[in-house]
Amino acid sequence: MKDLKYLAALTLPLSAIISFYFKEQWSFFTPFYAFVIIPILELLLPHDTSNLEGEEREKKKKSKLFDFMLYFNLPLVFGLLVFLLWDVSKHSYQTYELVGLVLSMGIVLGTNGINVAHELGHRDNMLQRTFAKALLLPSHYMHFYIEHNFGHHVHAATAEDPATARYNQSVYSFWISSTFRQYASAWKLQQQLLQRGNLFFLSLKNDMFWYSLIQIGYLIAVFSVFGAIGLLIAFCSGVVGFLMLETVNYIEHYGLMRKRLPSGRYERVREVHSWNSNHVIGRIVLYELTRHSDHHFKSSKKYQVLDYHDISPQMPYGYPTSMVLSFIPPLWFKLMNPRIPKEMVLTA
């Protein structure tokens, strides 16, 4: 039964169902749940620094249950999205209600969409990678698959990485720099991949070209079926979704920088180059994303067997709480800057 703890991640879509059903002030229930209730629970519940060992680790590593819990997010996310678009196209709601519904849907797209896509996108199985790309679609972020796998995991914690926040950089500045730099980086990486295979830009293997067509086609389809209001809601929900991702990117590596070696290359990514958290609630609702150092150590490692490392820098609060704190830059800097090793500040 302990394996089913990750079903807690589905409480976010459940909160969205409540928002969609009751409307009015309840349309804001999902952001309230994500950024008020969960942080309070994180403060009340204990940390868990234990790691799986031996036979138990191998058993959980091979268990398909953990994969199926990820797969279930695919119909759930798209089901909620289609229902919301149908609902707003058939009924009239006040502006504040629509804002609440967009925030609620966007949070689900960011957590149960992009976050699950991040996990599946590192798998070797083609079907799982296809699921990952599908979950990135409604957040207009299919390019994340290329930039994250071929860019971020190579350049993390360096100035070359768009997804690494600099020392004293606010989350709002990071939203802009990371969003545009990651998109440009994805195109650059795609061109490099094509060149390695002696392929031209118009090759059928130009994934960025296909992603662009698919995402434009998605928005055209939404407009055709659900009208202008449906298009507006779908577009804005997607923006909220990828801003959720960028906020997580911001807190994951904030201020942590790798040393440049005499050769001019950077030291390899180590456990000290990602912020971690062992707060139980944040761990399970984000499918162990908070054990981020181990993820960078071996990106193909499944979420249920990620480890805690003593040398990894630990956040004072869980990821959901830290996301809230990042929205107040002076408070964030006061809390986090003293925790960054001095040599990394000098490197930055």
C-alpha positions as a Markdown table, in Angstrom:
| # | Residue | x | y | z |
|---|---|---|---|---|
| 1 | Met | 0.0 | 0.0 | 0.0 |
| 2 | Lys | 2.9 | 2.4 | 0.6 |
| 3 | Asp | 3.6 | 2.3 | -3.1 |
| 4 | Leu | 0.3 | 4.0 | -3.8 |
| 5 | Lys | 1.5 | 7.1 | -1.9 |
| 6 | Tyr | 2.2 | 8.7 | -5.3 |
| 7 | Leu | -1.5 | 8.8 | -6.0 |
| 8 | Ala | -1.3 | 11.9 | -3.9 |
| 9 | Ala | -0.1 | 13.7 | -7.1 |
| 10 | Leu | -3.7 | 13.2 | -8.4 |
| 11 | Thr | -5.0 | 15.5 | -5.6 |
| 12 | Leu | -4.0 | 18.5 | -7.9 |
| 13 | Pro | -6.3 | 17.4 | -10.7 |
| 14 | Leu | -8.9 | 16.6 | -8.1 |
| 15 | Ser | -8.7 | 20.2 | -6.8 |
| 16 | Ala | -9.1 | 21.3 | -10.4 |
| 17 | Ile | -12.3 | 19.3 | -10.7 |
| 18 | Ile | -13.6 | 21.1 | -7.6 |
| 19 | Ser | -12.7 | 24.5 | -9.3 |
| 20 | Phe | -14.4 | 23.5 | -12.5 |
| 21 | Tyr | -17.6 | 22.2 | -10.9 |
| 22 | Phe | -18.3 | 25.0 | -8.3 |
| 23 | Lys | -16.9 | 28.0 | -10.2 |
| 24 | Glu | -17.2 | 31.5 | -8.6 |
| 25 | Gln | -14.6 | 31.9 | -5.8 |
| 26 | Trp | -14.0 | 28.1 | -6.0 |
| 27 | Ser | -12.4 | 28.6 | -9.4 |
| 28 | Phe | -9.3 | 29.6 | -7.5 |
| 29 | Phe | -9.3 | 26.4 | -5.3 |
| 30 | Thr | -6.4 | 24.8 | -7.2 |
| 31 | Pro | -3.9 | 27.6 | -6.7 |
| 32 | Phe | -5.1 | 27.8 | -3.1 |
| 33 | Tyr | -4.5 | 24.1 | -2.6 |
| 34 | Ala | -1.1 | 24.2 | -4.4 |
| 35 | Phe | 0.4 | 27.3 | -2.8 |
| 36 | Val | -1.3 | 27.4 | 0.6 |
| 37 | Ile | -2.6 | 24.0 | 1.7 |
| 38 | Ile | 0.4 | 22.0 | 0.5 |
| 39 | Pro | 3.0 | 24.4 | 1.9 |
| 40 | Ile | 1.2 | 24.2 | 5.3 |
| 41 | Leu | 1.2 | 20.4 | 5.1 |
| 42 | Glu | 4.9 | 20.5 | 4.3 |
| 43 | Leu | 5.6 | 22.5 | 7.4 |
| 44 | Leu | 3.6 | 20.1 | 9.6 |
| 45 | Leu | 4.8 | 16.8 | 8.2 |
| 46 | Pro | 8.3 | 15.4 | 8.8 |
| 47 | His | 11.2 | 14.9 | 6.4 |
| 48 | Asp | 12.2 | 11.5 | 5.0 |
| 49 | Thr | 15.8 | 11.0 | 4.2 |
| 50 | Ser | 15.7 | 7.2 | 3.8 |
| 51 | Asn | 16.9 | 5.4 | 0.7 |
| 52 | Leu | 15.7 | 2.1 | -0.7 |
| 53 | Glu | 18.2 | -0.7 | -0.4 |
| 54 | Gly | 18.9 | -4.2 | -1.9 |
| 55 | Glu | 16.0 | -6.4 | -2.8 |
| 56 | Glu | 13.4 | -3.7 | -2.1 |
| 57 | Arg | 15.1 | -1.3 | -4.5 |
| 58 | Glu | 15.2 | -3.8 | -7.3 |
| 59 | Lys | 11.6 | -4.8 | -6.7 |
| 60 | Lys | 10.3 | -1.2 | -6.9 |
| 61 | Lys | 12.6 | -0.5 | -9.9 |
| 62 | Lys | 11.0 | -3.3 | -11.9 |
| 63 | Ser | 7.4 | -2.7 | -10.7 |
| 64 | Lys | 5.1 | -1.5 | -13.5 |
| 65 | Leu | 2.7 | 0.0 | -11.0 |
| 66 | Phe | 4.9 | 3.2 | -10.8 |
| 67 | Asp | 4.7 | 3.5 | -14.6 |
| 68 | Phe | 1.0 | 3.1 | -14.7 |
| 69 | Met | 0.6 | 5.9 | -12.1 |
| 70 | Leu | 2.4 | 8.1 | -14.5 |
| 71 | Tyr | 0.4 | 7.0 | -17.6 |
| 72 | Phe | -2.9 | 7.8 | -15.8 |
| 73 | Asn | -2.0 | 11.4 | -16.0 |
| 74 | Leu | -2.3 | 11.4 | -19.8 |
| 75 | Pro | -6.1 | 10.9 | -20.1 |
| 76 | Leu | -6.7 | 12.8 | -16.9 |
| 77 | Val | -4.9 | 16.0 | -18.1 |
| 78 | Phe | -6.4 | 15.9 | -21.5 |
| 79 | Gly | -9.8 | 15.0 | -20.1 |
| 80 | Leu | -9.8 | 18.0 | -17.8 |
| 81 | Leu | -8.6 | 20.3 | -20.6 |
| 82 | Val | -11.3 | 19.2 | -23.1 |
| 83 | Phe | -14.0 | 19.5 | -20.4 |
| 84 | Leu | -12.9 | 23.0 | -19.5 |
| 85 | Leu | -12.7 | 24.2 | -23.1 |
| 86 | Trp | -16.2 | 22.7 | -23.8 |
| 87 | Asp | -17.6 | 24.3 | -20.6 |
| 88 | Val | -16.3 | 27.8 | -21.3 |
| 89 | Ser | -17.5 | 27.6 | -24.9 |
| 90 | Lys | -21.0 | 26.7 | -23.9 |
| 91 | His | -21.5 | 29.0 | -20.8 |
| 92 | Ser | -20.7 | 32.5 | -19.9 |
| 93 | Tyr | -18.6 | 33.2 | -16.8 |
| 94 | Gln | -17.3 | 36.4 | -15.1 |
| 95 | Thr | -13.8 | 37.4 | -15.9 |
| 96 | Tyr | -12.5 | 36.6 | -12.4 |
| 97 | Glu | -13.9 | 33.1 | -12.7 |
| 98 | Leu | -12.1 | 32.6 | -16.0 |
| 99 | Val | -8.9 | 33.8 | -14.4 |
| 100 | Gly | -9.3 | 31.2 | -11.6 |
| 101 | Leu | -10.1 | 28.4 | -14.1 |
| 102 | Val | -7.0 | 29.3 | -16.2 |
| 103 | Leu | -4.8 | 29.2 | -13.1 |
| 104 | Ser | -6.3 | 25.9 | -12.0 |
| 105 | Met | -5.9 | 24.3 | -15.4 |
| 106 | Gly | -2.4 | 25.7 | -15.8 |
| 107 | Ile | -1.2 | 24.3 | -12.5 |
| 108 | Val | -2.4 | 20.9 | -13.6 |
| 109 | Leu | -0.6 | 21.2 | -17.0 |
| 110 | Gly | 2.6 | 22.2 | -15.1 |
| 111 | Thr | 2.5 | 19.4 | -12.5 |
| 112 | Asn | 0.7 | 16.5 | -13.9 |
| 113 | Gly | 1.5 | 17.5 | -17.5 |
| 114 | Ile | 5.1 | 18.8 | -17.8 |
| 115 | Asn | 6.5 | 17.2 | -14.6 |
| 116 | Val | 5.3 | 13.8 | -15.7 |
| 117 | Ala | 6.5 | 14.4 | -19.2 |
| 118 | His | 9.9 | 15.2 | -17.7 |
| 119 | Glu | 10.0 | 11.8 | -16.0 |
| 120 | Leu | 8.8 | 9.9 | -19.1 |
| 121 | Gly | 11.0 | 11.9 | -21.5 |
| 122 | His | 14.1 | 10.3 | -19.9 |
| 123 | Arg | 13.0 | 6.7 | -20.6 |
| 124 | Asp | 14.3 | 4.5 | -23.4 |
| 125 | Asn | 10.9 | 3.2 | -24.4 |
| 126 | Met | 9.5 | 5.0 | -27.5 |
| 127 | Leu | 5.9 | 4.9 | -26.3 |
| 128 | Gln | 6.8 | 6.5 | -23.0 |
| 129 | Arg | 8.7 | 9.2 | -24.8 |
| 130 | Thr | 5.6 | 9.8 | -27.0 |
| 131 | Phe | 3.5 | 10.1 | -23.9 |
| 132 | Ala | 6.0 | 12.7 | -22.7 |
| 133 | Lys | 5.7 | 14.8 | -25.9 |
| 134 | Ala | 1.9 | 14.6 | -25.8 |
| 135 | Leu | 1.9 | 15.9 | -22.2 |
| 136 | Leu | 4.1 | 18.9 | -23.2 |
| 137 | Leu | 1.7 | 19.8 | -26.1 |
| 138 | Pro | -1.0 | 21.8 | -24.2 |
| 139 | Ser | 1.7 | 23.9 | -22.5 |
| 140 | His | 3.2 | 24.9 | -25.9 |
| 141 | Tyr | 6.5 | 23.4 | -24.7 |
| 142 | Met | 7.3 | 20.4 | -26.8 |
| 143 | His | 10.8 | 21.9 | -27.5 |
| 144 | Phe | 11.5 | 21.2 | -23.8 |
| 145 | Tyr | 12.1 | 17.5 | -24.7 |
| 146 | Ile | 15.1 | 18.4 | -26.9 |
| 147 | Glu | 16.5 | 21.3 | -24.8 |
| 148 | His | 16.2 | 19.4 | -21.5 |
| 149 | Asn | 17.6 | 16.1 | -22.6 |
| 150 | Phe | 20.4 | 17.4 | -24.9 |
| 151 | Gly | 21.0 | 20.8 | -23.4 |
| 152 | His | 20.2 | 21.1 | -19.7 |
| 153 | His | 21.7 | 17.8 | -18.7 |
| 154 | Val | 24.9 | 18.8 | -20.3 |
| 155 | His | 25.1 | 22.4 | -19.2 |
| 156 | Ala | 23.3 | 22.5 | -15.9 |
| 157 | Ala | 24.8 | 24.8 | -13.3 |
| 158 | Thr | 26.8 | 26.8 | -15.9 |
| 159 | Ala | 26.4 | 30.1 | -17.5 |
| 160 | Glu | 25.6 | 28.3 | -20.8 |
| 161 | Asp | 22.5 | 26.7 | -19.3 |
| 162 | Pro | 19.2 | 28.8 | -19.8 |
| 163 | Ala | 17.5 | 26.8 | -17.1 |
| 164 | Thr | 20.0 | 27.6 | -14.4 |
| 165 | Ala | 19.1 | 30.8 | -12.4 |
| 166 | Arg | 22.0 | 33.2 | -11.7 |
| 167 | Tyr | 22.9 | 34.5 | -8.2 |
| 168 | Asn | 20.5 | 37.4 | -7.3 |
| 169 | Gln | 18.4 | 36.8 | -10.4 |
| 170 | Ser | 14.7 | 37.2 | -9.7 |
| 171 | Val | 12.2 | 34.5 | -10.7 |
| 172 | Tyr | 10.5 | 37.1 | -13.0 |
| 173 | Ser | 13.7 | 37.9 | -14.8 |
| 174 | Phe | 14.3 | 34.2 | -15.1 |
| 175 | Trp | 10.9 | 33.5 | -16.6 |
| 176 | Ile | 11.9 | 35.7 | -19.5 |
| 177 | Ser | 15.5 | 34.7 | -20.0 |
| 178 | Ser | 14.9 | 31.0 | -19.6 |
| 179 | Thr | 11.8 | 30.8 | -21.8 |
| 180 | Phe | 13.4 | 32.5 | -24.8 |
| 181 | Arg | 16.9 | 31.1 | -24.4 |
| 182 | Gln | 15.6 | 27.5 | -24.0 |
| 183 | Tyr | 13.5 | 27.9 | -27.2 |
| 184 | Ala | 16.5 | 29.2 | -29.1 |
| 185 | Ser | 18.7 | 26.5 | -27.6 |
| 186 | Ala | 16.3 | 23.8 | -28.7 |
| 187 | Trp | 16.6 | 24.9 | -32.3 |
| 188 | Lys | 20.4 | 25.1 | -32.1 |
| 189 | Leu | 20.5 | 21.6 | -30.6 |
| 190 | Gln | 18.2 | 20.3 | -33.3 |
| 191 | Gln | 20.4 | 21.7 | -36.0 |
| 192 | Gln | 23.4 | 20.0 | -34.4 |
| 193 | Leu | 21.6 | 16.7 | -34.2 |
| 194 | Leu | 20.7 | 17.0 | -37.9 |
| 195 | Gln | 24.3 | 17.8 | -38.8 |
| 196 | Arg | 25.6 | 14.7 | -37.0 |
| 197 | Gly | 23.3 | 12.6 | -39.1 |
| 198 | Asn | 24.2 | 14.5 | -42.3 |
| 199 | Leu | 20.6 | 15.6 | -42.6 |
| 200 | Phe | 19.2 | 18.9 | -43.9 |
| 201 | Phe | 16.8 | 21.3 | -42.1 |
| 202 | Leu | 13.8 | 20.0 | -44.1 |
| 203 | Ser | 14.5 | 16.5 | -43.1 |
| 204 | Leu | 11.6 | 14.4 | -41.7 |
| 205 | Lys | 13.8 | 13.9 | -38.6 |
| 206 | Asn | 13.7 | 17.6 | -37.8 |
| 207 | Asp | 11.6 | 17.2 | -34.6 |
| 208 | Met | 11.5 | 20.9 | -33.9 |
| 209 | Phe | 9.8 | 21.5 | -37.2 |
| 210 | Trp | 7.2 | 18.9 | -36.4 |
| 211 | Tyr | 6.7 | 20.2 | -32.9 |
| 212 | Ser | 6.0 | 23.6 | -34.3 |
| 213 | Leu | 3.4 | 22.2 | -36.8 |
| 214 | Ile | 1.8 | 20.1 | -34.1 |
| 215 | Gln | 1.5 | 22.9 | -31.6 |
| 216 | Ile | 0.1 | 25.3 | -34.3 |
| 217 | Gly | -2.3 | 22.6 | -35.4 |
| 218 | Tyr | -3.4 | 22.1 | -31.8 |
| 219 | Leu | -4.3 | 25.7 | -31.4 |
| 220 | Ile | -6.1 | 25.8 | -34.7 |
| 221 | Ala | -8.1 | 22.7 | -33.7 |
| 222 | Val | -9.0 | 24.3 | -30.4 |
| 223 | Phe | -10.3 | 27.4 | -32.2 |
| 224 | Ser | -12.2 | 25.4 | -34.7 |
| 225 | Val | -14.0 | 23.3 | -32.1 |
| 226 | Phe | -14.3 | 25.7 | -29.1 |
| 227 | Gly | -14.1 | 29.1 | -30.6 |
| 228 | Ala | -12.2 | 32.2 | -29.6 |
| 229 | Ile | -12.9 | 31.8 | -25.9 |
| 230 | Gly | -11.6 | 28.3 | -26.0 |
| 231 | Leu | -8.5 | 29.4 | -27.8 |
| 232 | Leu | -7.9 | 32.1 | -25.2 |
| 233 | Ile | -8.3 | 29.7 | -22.3 |
| 234 | Ala | -6.2 | 27.0 | -23.9 |
| 235 | Phe | -3.4 | 29.5 | -24.7 |
| 236 | Cys | -3.3 | 31.1 | -21.3 |
| 237 | Ser | -3.6 | 27.8 | -19.4 |
| 238 | Gly | -0.5 | 26.6 | -21.4 |
| 239 | Val | 1.4 | 29.8 | -20.5 |
| 240 | Val | 0.6 | 29.2 | -16.8 |
| 241 | Gly | 1.7 | 25.6 | -17.2 |
| 242 | Phe | 5.2 | 26.4 | -18.6 |
| 243 | Leu | 5.7 | 29.2 | -16.1 |
| 244 | Met | 5.1 | 26.6 | -13.4 |
| 245 | Leu | 7.9 | 24.6 | -15.0 |
| 246 | Glu | 10.2 | 27.6 | -15.2 |
| 247 | Thr | 9.6 | 28.4 | -11.5 |
| 248 | Val | 10.7 | 24.9 | -10.6 |
| 249 | Asn | 13.7 | 25.3 | -12.9 |
| 250 | Tyr | 14.5 | 28.5 | -11.0 |
| 251 | Ile | 14.6 | 26.9 | -7.6 |
| 252 | Glu | 16.3 | 23.7 | -8.7 |
| 253 | His | 19.7 | 25.2 | -9.5 |
| 254 | Tyr | 19.5 | 28.8 | -8.2 |
| 255 | Gly | 23.0 | 30.2 | -7.7 |
| 256 | Leu | 24.7 | 26.8 | -7.9 |
| 257 | Met | 27.6 | 26.9 | -10.4 |
| 258 | Arg | 30.2 | 24.3 | -11.5 |
| 259 | Lys | 33.9 | 25.2 | -11.5 |
| 260 | Arg | 35.7 | 25.8 | -14.8 |
| 261 | Leu | 38.7 | 23.6 | -15.0 |
| 262 | Pro | 42.2 | 24.7 | -16.4 |
| 263 | Ser | 41.3 | 22.9 | -19.6 |
| 264 | Gly | 38.4 | 25.4 | -20.1 |
| 265 | Arg | 35.8 | 22.7 | -19.5 |
| 266 | Tyr | 33.5 | 22.6 | -16.6 |
| 267 | Glu | 33.8 | 20.0 | -13.8 |
| 268 | Arg | 31.2 | 17.2 | -14.2 |
| 269 | Val | 27.8 | 17.7 | -12.6 |
| 270 | Arg | 27.9 | 16.5 | -9.0 |
| 271 | Glu | 25.4 | 16.1 | -6.2 |
| 272 | Val | 26.2 | 19.6 | -5.0 |
| 273 | His | 24.8 | 21.3 | -8.1 |
| 274 | Ser | 21.1 | 20.9 | -7.4 |
| 275 | Trp | 18.8 | 22.0 | -4.6 |
| 276 | Asn | 17.1 | 19.1 | -2.9 |
| 277 | Ser | 14.2 | 18.7 | -0.4 |
| 278 | Asn | 13.1 | 15.7 | 1.6 |
| 279 | His | 9.8 | 17.2 | 2.6 |
| 280 | Val | 7.3 | 14.3 | 2.2 |
| 281 | Ile | 4.4 | 16.1 | 0.5 |
| 282 | Gly | 6.5 | 17.9 | -2.1 |
| 283 | Arg | 8.3 | 14.6 | -2.9 |
| 284 | Ile | 5.2 | 12.6 | -3.6 |
| 285 | Val | 3.0 | 15.2 | -5.4 |
| 286 | Leu | 6.0 | 15.9 | -7.7 |
| 287 | Tyr | 7.0 | 12.3 | -8.2 |
| 288 | Glu | 10.3 | 12.7 | -6.4 |
| 289 | Leu | 11.4 | 15.7 | -8.5 |
| 290 | Thr | 12.8 | 17.2 | -5.3 |
| 291 | Arg | 15.6 | 14.6 | -5.2 |
| 292 | His | 17.1 | 16.4 | -8.1 |
| 293 | Ser | 20.8 | 15.8 | -7.6 |
| 294 | Asp | 20.4 | 12.1 | -8.0 |
| 295 | His | 18.3 | 12.7 | -11.1 |
| 296 | His | 21.2 | 14.6 | -12.7 |
| 297 | Phe | 23.6 | 11.9 | -11.5 |
| 298 | Lys | 21.7 | 9.4 | -13.6 |
| 299 | Ser | 18.8 | 10.9 | -15.6 |
| 300 | Ser | 17.4 | 7.5 | -16.7 |
| 301 | Lys | 16.9 | 6.5 | -13.0 |
| 302 | Lys | 13.2 | 6.0 | -12.3 |
| 303 | Tyr | 11.5 | 8.4 | -9.8 |
| 304 | Gln | 10.6 | 5.8 | -7.3 |
| 305 | Val | 14.3 | 4.8 | -6.6 |
| 306 | Leu | 15.9 | 8.2 | -6.6 |
| 307 | Asp | 18.3 | 8.6 | -3.6 |
| 308 | Tyr | 19.1 | 11.3 | -1.0 |
| 309 | His | 22.7 | 12.4 | -0.8 |
| 310 | Asp | 24.2 | 13.9 | 2.3 |
| 311 | Ile | 26.4 | 16.4 | 0.4 |
| 312 | Ser | 23.5 | 17.7 | -1.7 |
| 313 | Pro | 22.4 | 21.3 | -0.7 |
| 314 | Gln | 19.1 | 21.1 | 1.0 |
| 315 | Met | 16.3 | 23.7 | 0.8 |
| 316 | Pro | 14.8 | 24.8 | 4.1 |
| 317 | Tyr | 11.4 | 24.1 | 2.7 |
| 318 | Gly | 9.8 | 21.8 | 0.2 |
| 319 | Tyr | 9.6 | 22.7 | -3.5 |
| 320 | Pro | 5.9 | 23.9 | -3.4 |
| 321 | Thr | 6.7 | 26.2 | -0.5 |
| 322 | Ser | 10.0 | 27.4 | -2.1 |
| 323 | Met | 8.0 | 28.3 | -5.3 |
| 324 | Val | 5.8 | 30.6 | -3.2 |
| 325 | Leu | 8.9 | 32.2 | -1.6 |
| 326 | Ser | 10.5 | 32.7 | -4.9 |
| 327 | Phe | 7.6 | 35.0 | -5.9 |
| 328 | Ile | 9.0 | 37.5 | -3.3 |
| 329 | Pro | 12.6 | 38.1 | -4.5 |
| 330 | Pro | 13.9 | 40.0 | -1.4 |
| 331 | Leu | 12.7 | 37.2 | 0.9 |
| 332 | Trp | 14.0 | 34.5 | -1.4 |
| 333 | Phe | 17.5 | 36.1 | -1.6 |
| 334 | Lys | 17.6 | 36.6 | 2.1 |
| 335 | Leu | 16.7 | 32.9 | 2.7 |
| 336 | Met | 18.8 | 31.3 | -0.1 |
| 337 | Asn | 21.9 | 33.4 | -0.7 |
| 338 | Pro | 23.6 | 32.5 | 2.6 |
| 339 | Arg | 23.2 | 28.9 | 1.7 |
| 340 | Ile | 25.1 | 29.1 | -1.6 |
| 341 | Pro | 28.8 | 28.1 | -1.2 |
| 342 | Lys | 31.1 | 31.1 | -1.5 |
| 343 | Glu | 33.2 | 29.6 | -4.2 |
| 344 | Met | 30.0 | 29.2 | -6.3 |
| 345 | Val | 29.1 | 32.9 | -5.8 |
| 346 | Leu | 32.6 | 33.9 | -7.0 |
| 347 | Thr | 32.1 | 31.6 | -10.0 |
| 348 | Ala | 28.8 | 33.2 | -10.8 |
